[in-house]
Amino acid sequence: MTATGTFGLSSEARNLHWLLTNLVGEVRGARSVAVVSSDGLLLLSSDPALHDAADGTAGSESPRGSSADLATIISGISSLTLGAAELMDTGGVKHTMVAMAEGTVFVMSISDGSLLGLHAGADCDMHVVAYHMAMFVGRAGHVLTPELRSELRKSMESAQ
């Protein structure tokens, strides 16, 4: 699994792609990883189908469970947990995990409402996942400016 293409991107965007690629490489069982903006748009993805689409070598339909699906799930989970936190008056949501019979979805806040989501197999080591996601968030949070989010959004739109 690799991050989408980085040709023509700023050094900050390339660094985020590199961080995402490292995250995927370090987490055994990672199926899909996505960074989503506060408005639910996919900014960064580990999905090879999107990379192939940017090169013109893939069909128009993304596979089930792809980063595009993950972005939708991340947005929905975030909305639900933020609403729950507000109703319970417990402050902001830092991270969420949904364990299923054959997979797990992790969602972690980055900055300004941006989110990092990871879909892994059920046999993943949750501590390893949480550690590497926290490292990504710590390294990417201060870099994910409105200008960089706009650049990443345009890059994802052109890939699709």
C-alpha positions in Angstrom: 0.0 0.0 0.0 1.4 3.4 -0.9 0.2 7.0 -0.6 -1.2 8.7 -3.7 1.3 10.3 -6.1 3.3 13.3 -5.0 4.4 14.7 -8.4 4.1 18.5 -8.4 3.2 18.9 -4.7 4.9 21.2 -2.2 7.5 19.8 0.2 5.0 19.9 3.1 2.5 17.8 1.1 5.3 15.4 0.1 6.3 15.1 3.7 2.7 14.3 4.7 2.6 11.6 2.0 5.9 10.2 3.3 4.5 10.2 6.9 1.4 8.4 5.7 3.4 5.8 3.8 5.5 5.2 6.9 2.4 4.8 9.0 1.0 2.2 6.6 4.4 0.4 6.5 4.7 0.2 10.3 1.1 -1.0 11.1 0.8 -4.7 10.3 -2.7 -5.4 9.0 -3.5 -1.8 7.8 -5.9 -2.0 5.0 -6.6 1.6 4.3 -5.6 5.0 5.8 -7.1 8.4 5.2 -6.8 12.0 6.3 -10.1 13.8 6.1 -10.8 17.5 6.4 -13.3 18.9 8.9 -15.9 19.0 6.2 -15.5 15.3 5.4 -13.4 15.6 2.2 -10.6 13.2 1.6 -7.2 15.0 1.8 -4.7 12.2 1.8 -4.9 8.5 1.2 -3.0 5.2 1.2 -5.3 3.8 -1.4 -3.4 2.4 -4.4 -6.6 2.6 -6.5 -6.5 6.4 -6.2 -2.9 6.4 -7.2 -3.6 4.3 -10.2 -6.5 6.7 -11.1 -4.1 9.6 -11.1 -1.9 7.7 -13.5 -4.9 6.8 -15.7 -4.5 3.0 -15.2 -7.5 2.3 -13.0 -11.3 2.1 -13.6 -13.6 4.8 -12.2 -15.0 2.6 -9.4 -13.0 2.3 -6.2 -12.9 -1.0 -4.4 -15.2 -1.6 -1.4 -13.4 -0.7 1.7 -11.2 1.9 -0.1 -10.0 5.1 1.4 -13.0 6.9 -0.2 -15.3 4.7 1.8 -13.1 5.1 4.9 -13.3 8.9 4.5 -17.1 8.7 4.7 -17.0 6.4 7.7 -14.5 8.7 9.5 -16.8 11.7 9.0 -19.8 9.8 10.2 -18.0 8.4 13.3 -16.6 11.8 14.1 -20.0 13.4 13.8 -21.6 10.8 16.1 -18.8 11.0 18.7 -18.7 14.8 18.8 -22.5 14.8 19.3 -22.2 12.3 22.1 -19.4 14.2 23.8 -21.5 17.4 23.6 -24.6 15.6 25.0 -22.5 14.2 27.8 -20.7 17.4 28.4 -17.3 15.6 28.4 -15.2 17.9 26.2 -13.6 17.1 22.8 -13.1 13.7 21.3 -9.4 12.6 21.0 -9.8 9.2 19.4 -12.4 6.6 18.6 -12.1 2.8 17.9 -14.7 0.6 16.4 -13.9 -3.1 16.7 -15.8 -5.4 14.4 -15.7 -9.2 13.8 -13.2 -9.0 11.0 -11.7 -5.5 11.2 -11.2 -2.4 13.3 -11.5 1.3 12.5 -9.5 3.9 14.4 -10.2 7.6 14.2 -8.0 10.3 15.7 -8.2 14.1 15.7 -5.4 15.9 14.0 -6.0 19.7 14.1 -8.8 22.2 13.2 -11.3 19.3 12.8 -9.1 17.3 10.5 -9.0 13.5 11.2 -6.8 10.5 10.6 -8.6 7.2 10.1 -7.2 3.7 9.8 -8.9 0.5 8.8 -7.1 -2.6 9.9 -7.7 -6.3 10.2 -9.1 -7.8 13.4 -5.7 -9.2 14.3 -3.9 -5.9 14.4 -2.1 -4.8 17.5 -4.2 -1.9 18.8 -1.3 -0.5 20.8 0.9 -0.4 17.7 -1.9 1.3 15.7 -2.6 3.9 18.4 1.1 4.6 18.8 1.8 5.1 15.1 -1.4 7.2 14.6 -0.4 9.4 17.5 3.1 9.8 16.0 1.5 10.8 12.7 -0.8 13.3 14.4 2.0 14.8 16.4 4.1 15.3 13.3 1.4 16.4 10.9 -0.8 18.5 13.1 1.2 21.7 13.0 1.8 21.4 9.3 -1.8 20.9 8.2 -2.5 24.5 7.5 -5.5 25.8 5.5 -3.2 26.3 2.5 -1.9 22.7 2.7 -5.4 21.3 3.1 -6.5 23.2 0.0 -3.5 21.8 -2.0 -4.2 18.2 -0.8 -7.9 18.6 -1.6 -7.1 19.7 -5.1 -4.6 16.8 -5.5 -7.2 14.3 -4.4 -9.8 15.8 -6.8 -7.5 15.5 -9.7 -6.6 11.9 -8.8 -10.3 11.0 -8.8 
